[in-house]
């Protein structure tokens, strides 16, 4: 069993000293840190607990000047070791660290009263009571232990409390996609670039191909080697501190992310819910009018523009792609006032707010979703009309139960109905304007849907057959038509006269001049054929639709096999008609050629 825990607490309350006493390793790597007794950068140390669990500690700085570094250490950790010095009691940074813990949704850990050798029993009891109360008010009801890392008193109790903590912590999913926020990068001579971080879920293996996201720039990298707790591994699973050696990679910043390719949505804009966690000023964001703030997510901190979306919601725009899933937790911080807001991602890469009142309506839609994954999926789909199914999967959202599905797309039912109505109107207009029309070309039908600009034009052509079927239309020969549009307009009289003529002599097809005299050109005959009024054969031969069946009754009575001349005579027709008519019955499998001159009826 592996676990990663972060420390938290006011500066100079003994966090690093406690970690050193638990692990035998100094988490302060820098000479300046050792000389000043002040943690500046994140420190790491590890040990094996009496119960057998391997535990790594992320030691965060407590000074207010290094709040950003503290947040990057807390972010990926699932639980916290909250430290309060018994001789000094609760302090300003204690509150700030607790607000960060609360904002990140960390709900488990232990409370350690350090420097207990410097406080009497009454003082220890008072500090313990206040600290436990403050943690409980923030949703962190945890065991409390007293210890002195200098004298060793109570350290066995700390280890026992840590054993209980790691036992009750939920197991992370080793098969989940990897999202490793790097909190340190460096080069090793002969090995190349190494990035380190806390692996909260998923498994990293040697030779894995991962996506490296560095300040919005994405590239593919290969894992050359892995180390965890100073040992080489072929694979490292959650929850672990891990150092990843990347093959042939240079110039990597400290705060990058290693990702399973295609598993996360990359975007610079997110819609979020915000809850103030500053006990001194609990006003919501829309009241304090913060327009620019710092976003802390994973090990990254960057400036964002804040656009309120009504009570408790906002849109954050960073200008830099970050890897998101709906439900991600992060912190929004106003560097000036030092206010903090707990942030939960509700949508990623939302559509621009361009119309008057759009921000208010967007906030109402997010609030009505109630924060549940199914509701957020429905709200996202409704705002976008359609979304790719793999995009929903990348966001960790389910496909809404009431969504329509077309290939790789999920489609909002209301949008689908609206598009169907637009298609029906466009087809009806075409038939009304031109009764002989073969229908609306598919490309024109797709344009008539007026899909939103963010959707690809090809989706419209994909949707046309489904929408046409829903409207009772048929699609054929690249056109959409209404089978109920049966009028021939001015051509009706000519077609009726042709039908009467062919009923009298079924196999005496009119010549082209005769058809012209009846006012029947190519368009009129094509329309009549679509309506099942005539049958058109090659060489301008026009017959009634039942002519092939009538011919078969005659041909079946001939001596088999028969010649073209025999068929022509039996049908009382010409070679001009007999040749395409027999080729038609051949194509239907009713007759077949015996040799170059003879045919027979297929029995």
N, C-alpha and C positions, 0 to 999 in steps of 0.2 A: 504494500500500500504506500502510495506517495501522496504527499500533500504540500501545498505552498501556503504560507501564512505571511501577512504583512504586519509590521508594527505600526503603531500610531500613538501620538501623545505629544505633549508640550516639549519644547527644546530643553535639554539638560535634565530630563526626568529619568534617564538611565536606560533608554531603549537599546542602544548599542552595547552597553555593559551587560544587560540581561541576555542578549543574543550571544555575546562572547562567553558568558558563563554557561549557557545551555549547550553550546556547540564546540567550545574550545577553539573557535576561529574568530578572528577580528573582522567584522563587517566593514570597518573603515579602511579603505584601500589607499587613500591619499595621505601623504606625509602631512599636508596642511590639516587634514581632519584629525590626525593623531596629536599634532602639536597643539591644536586649539581645543581638542575634545568636543568637536562640533561636526556632526554629519552634514556633508554638503551634497554628495551624490548618493544614489541608491547603493546600499551594501547588501551582500549575500553571504549566507552561511547556512550550514545544514548539519543535521544530526540524526541519529536513530533513537527513537523514544523507547522507554522500557517495554511498551507493548509490541515493539517490532516495526512500527511505521517509520518510514523515512520522511523527515520534515525539513523543508527548506524555508528559511526566513528571508523576507525582503525587508531590510531595515531602511526606513524612510527618514529624511531630515525633519526636524521639528521646528526649525526657525522659520518665521513668516516670510523671509526672503526667498525660501526654497519651496514655497507651497506648490508650484508647478511640478517640481521633482517629486514631492510627496504624493501628489495625485497620480503621477504616472506609475508609482510603485503600488499604490492601493488599487488602481483600476482593475488589473487582471486577477487580483487575489480573491478567493472565495470566502475568506474569513480573516479575522483581525485579532492581534494581540494588543489590547489597548493598555497603555502604560500610564500610571499616575504616581508621582512621587509622594510618599506618605508625609514627608516633612514639608512639602510645599503645597500640596493639595491641587485642586482643580485650577487651571490657568487659562489664559486667553487662547493659546494654540490648542489646548485640550478641546475647547469648544469648536474651533475651526476644523480640527481633525475629525471630531465626531460628526460635524455637519457633512464632511466629505464622505465618511463611512455611510451615513444615512442616505446621502444623495446617490451613492453607487448601489444601494440596495443590499449592502452587506448586513446580514441579520444574525450572524453567529461569530463566536470568538470566545476569548476569556479576558477578564480584567485582572491585571497584575499591579498590585501596590508595591512599588520598588522603594529602595532606600529605607526600609522599615527599621534598620538599625539606628536611624537618625530621628525617630519619632516614638513617643511613648504610646501606650495602649489606647489611651483616650483619643489622642490625635489620630492614630491609625483607624480607629472605629469611625470617627467623624468623617475622615476623608473617604473611607470605604463606603459609608452610607451615601455621601453626596455623589460620588462617582457612579455608584450603582444606580442611583435614582436618575441621574442625567442620561446614562446609557439606556435605561429602561424607557425613559420618555422618548428616546429616539428609536425605539423598537429593537434595542439590543439587550435582551435579558440574558445575561451570561454569568457563569460562575466567577467568583472573585477569590483571588489568593493573595497572600502577603509574603514578601520575600525580600532578601537582601542579597544581591549578586556579589557584594564585596565579602560578606561573612559566610555566604552559602546557606544561611537560615531560610527555610521555606522553599528552596529550589526543588526539592523532591516533590513538594505539593504542586509546584508549577508544572513539572513533568507529568504528574498524574492528571492535572487538569488538561494539559495538551493531549494526553492519550484519550481522554474522554471526548475532547473536541474532534479529533480526527476520526474517531470511531463513529460519531453521529453525523459527520459530513457526508453529503450525497456523493455517490460515485459519478465521476464525469464520463462522458461517452467517448470511448477510444476510437469509434468509427465515425465520429462527427467530422465535418470539414475543419481544416486547420486555419486558424487566424491567430498568428503569433505576433503580438505587438513587441517590437524590439525596444529595449530600454538602454542598450549599449552596443556599440560596434567598434571593432578594432582589427588590426592586421597582425597576422602571425607570420614571421619570416618562413618562407618555404611552404606555407599552407594557404595563405591568402586571407580573405575577409571572413570574419566571424561576427555573427550577431547573436545577442542573448535576449532571453525573455521568459515569461511565464507561460507555459503551454497549458491552457485551461481545458481544452477538449481536443479530440483528434489524436492522431499518431503521425510522427515524422520519422521517415526511414532514410537510410543512406541510399543515394541515387534517385530519390524522389525529385520530380520536377514540380517546382512551386512557382507561384507568381510573386514577384517582389514589387511592392508598391512603395515608391520613394517620392514623397512630396507630389503626389498626383501622377507620377510617371510609372508605367507598368512594364515589366519585362520578365521573361522566363529565366529561372535560375535552377541549378541542379545542386542537390545536397551532396557535398563531398564527404563530410564527417559529422558526427554528433558526440557531444559530451554532456553529461549531467552529473553534477556533484563530483567533478574531477575524474570521472571515468568515461572511457569511450564506449559507445553503444551503437549497435546496428539499427535500433529503433528506440524511440522515446515516446511514451504515452502520457496521458494526463494523470494527475496534475503535477507538473514538474518544472523545475528550472532547467533550461536547456540552452546550450551553446551550439549554434548551427554554423558549420564551416561551408561556405559557398564556393563552388568551383568557378574560377575565372571571372570573378566579380570584383570591381574596384570602385572606389569613390562612393561608398554607401554611408548615408547619414545615420545619426544615432536612432532617430525615431522613424523606423520603417515598419512595414508589416509583411510577413510571409503568409501567403494564402494558398489554399487549395484552388487551382485555376477554375474560374467560372462558378465558384460556390457562393460568392457574395456580390451584392449590387454595389457598383462603384458610382458615387455621385457626390457633388459638392453641396447639394441642397437637401435638407430634411425637414419634415414637419414633426413637431415634438409636443409632448405635454410637459409642463414645467410646474414644479412644486417648490416653494421657497423653503429652505432648511436652515436659514440664519435665525437663530433664536432671538437676536437683538433687534432684527428688523424683518418680521415675517410677511411683509407686504408682497403681493404677487407682482410679477414682472411688469404687467401693463400699468401698474400704478406708479412704479419708480421710473418708468420711461427710459429704460436702457435700450439704446440702439446699437451699440457696439459692445461686445463682450468676448471672453475667451472660452473656447470650447475645450474641455479636457475629456478625451476618449482614449482608452488604452494607454499607451505611453505618449500620445500626441497631445500637444496643446497648440491651438492656432486661433487667430482672431476670426470672429464671425459677425455678420450683420444680422440683427434680430428684428424680425417683423412680427408684431403681435397678431394673433388670429382670434382675438377675443379672450375671455377669461381662461387662464390656465393653459393656453396653447400659443405656439409661435412657429415661425419659419426661420430656420438658420441657414445662412448662405456663407460658405467659407471661400469659394473660389478654388478649392482643392478637392480632388476626388478622394473619398475615404470609403473603406469597405463596411457596408452596413447590412444589418438585418432588422426587420421590424421587431421591437421589443428590446433592442439594445439600450443599455443604461449608460449615461455619461453625466458630466457636470458642466453647468454653465456658470461662469464666474465673472463678476464685474471687478476688474483689478482696482478700480478707484475706490469703491465703497467696500470691497471684499465680500459682497453678498454672494451667496451660493444658491443655485436652484438645482434640484434633482431633475434630471432630464430622461425621458423615455421616448424612443423613436417610434413614431406612428406611421410614417410613410417616407419613402425614399424617392428622390428625383421627382417630386410632384410637379404638376403642370403650372406654368406661370399664372399669376393672378393679374389679369389685365383689365377686367371690367370693374365698374364701380360696385362696391359691396362684395367683391369676390372674396376678400380676406375674411369678412364676417361670415359669409356662407360656408367657407371652407372650415372655419373653426366650429361652426354648428354641426357640420357633417362629421368631424372628428369626435366631437363630444357625444354625438348620438351613437357612435360606434362602441362606446362604453369601454374601450381599451381591449376588448376581447379580439383574438386573432381573426375569428370569423367575421366579426363586425368591421374590423379594419380592412380585411380583404374585400368585403362588399363595398365599403366606402371608397377604396382605391379604384375598384373596377368601375364604380358609378362615375367617378370623376374623370376617368380616362376612356370610358365606353368599351374599351377592349384592352387586354394585356396578354402578353405571351405567357404561356403556362410555365416555362422555365424561369421567367422573371419572378413570378409568384413563389416558386420553389426557392430561388436564391434569397428571397426576402424572408423565408420561413413562414409564409402565409399559406393557408389552405385554399383550394379552389372553392369559391362560393357554391353552395348546393344548387342555387337557383340560376346559375350562370349557364348560358348557352356555350357550346364548344364547337369550334370549327378548326380541325387540324390542330395546330399548336397554339391556338388562341382560345382564351376565355372571353366571353362577350356578355356585357350587361343586357339583360332581357329587355329593358325599356328602350335601350339604344337599338336593339335588334328590331323591335316593333316599329320604331320610328323609321329606320332604314327601309323596312319592308313597305311601309306606307309610301315613302318617296319613290321606290321602284314601281309600285302599282300605279302611282300617278303619272310617272314618266312613260310607262308602257301604254296606258290608256290615252295619253296625249298623242303618242305616235300613231296609234290605230285611228284615233278620231281625225287626225290631220291627213292621214293617208290610209283609207280602208284597204288598199291592196298591199300595204306594207307587210314585209316578212317579219316585222318586229323590230325591237331596239337592239342594236349591236351591243355585245357584252361590255366592251370598253366604254361605250356611251352610258350604258346602264350603271356601270361602276361609278362613273363621274356623277351620275344623278343621285347617288346615295349621299353625297356631300359629307364624307367621313372627316372627322377632325384632322387638323394639319399634322398632329404628332403621329398619326397612324400611317403606315406605308400604303401607297396607292395599290399595290398588288393585293392587299387584303380585300379591297372592294371587289376585284375580279374573282377572288376566291369565294366571297360571300354570295355573289349573284345567284348561282344555282340554288343554294339553300333558301335564300330570300324569295326567289321566283317560285320554288315549290310551295313555300308557305303562303304565297299569294295566289296559288292555283294556276301559275303560268308554266309554260314549257320552254326549255332551252334546247336549241338545235341549230346546226349550221352557223354557230357563232352569234345567234340572236335570241332575244327573249320575246316571247309573244303570248298573247292571251288566246287560248284555244276557243274561247267563247266569242271572240270577235269574228263573226262569220259573214259579215257583209262583203259584197263585191262592188258596191257602188254602181257606177255607170256600166260596169262590165256584166252586170247580172243578166241583162237581156241577151247579150251575145252568148254567154255560157249556156243559158237556158235553150237557145236555138240550137247550139251545138249538141247538147244532150238529146234533144228531140231527134235530130238528124242521125245520131249514132244509135239511138234505140231502134230506128228503122233498119239501119244497115250497120251492125256492130263493128265490122272489120273494114269498112270503107272510110278510111281516115281522110279528112279534108286536106286539100293542098294549102300551102302557105297563103296563097292569094285568097282562098275561101276564108281562112281565119282572119285575114286582114279586113275582108269585107264585113265580118262579124264584129270588128272592133277589138279583136283579141290579139294582143301582142305578148311579148315574153312575160311582162309583169303581170298581166291579167291571167295568163295561163298558169303561172307559178302560184298565184293566189288561189286559183280554182283548184289546183292540185293539193295545196296545203289543206283546203277544206274538204278534200276527198271527193271532189266533183268530177275530176278527169284524171287520166293516167298519161303521162308524157314519156315517150320512148325516144331513142335517138333518131336523128334525121327528120325532126319536126313531125313525128308521128304522134297524133293525139287520139286516144280512145277513151271509152268509159272505164272506170276502175274494175268492172267485172269482166272486161274483155278477155283476160288470160284464162279465167275459169270457164267462160263460154267456149273458148278455143279448145281447151283440154277435152271437153265433152265430145267435140267433133273429132279431134285427133285420136282419141281412144277407139273410135270406130273404124279407123283405117287399118289396112293390112300392115303389120309391123315387120321390119322397120319401114319407114316411109321417106320419100324424097321431099325436098322443098317444093317441087312442082306439085306433088300430090297434096301437100298441106295447103298450098296457095289455092288450088282448085277447090278443095273441100271447104275452105273458109270464104270462098268468093271474094278474094282480095288480090292485091298486087304484090309484086316482089318487094316494093318499097315498104309495105306494111308487114309482110310475112317474115322477112329477115329479122328485124328488131323484135318482133313479137316472139318468135321461136328462141332467139337469144335470151329474152326475158324468162321464158318458161325453163330454158336450160339453167339459168342462174338460180331459179327457185328449186331446182332439182326435180321438176315435174317431167322434163324430157331430157334425153342425153344423146350425144352423137355416137353412132356406131362406127362410122368412118367419115371420110371427107364429104360424102354425098348423102348419107342416110342418118336418120334419127329414129328413136323409138320412145314410146311412153314408158316411164318408170312405173312399174306395177307396185 
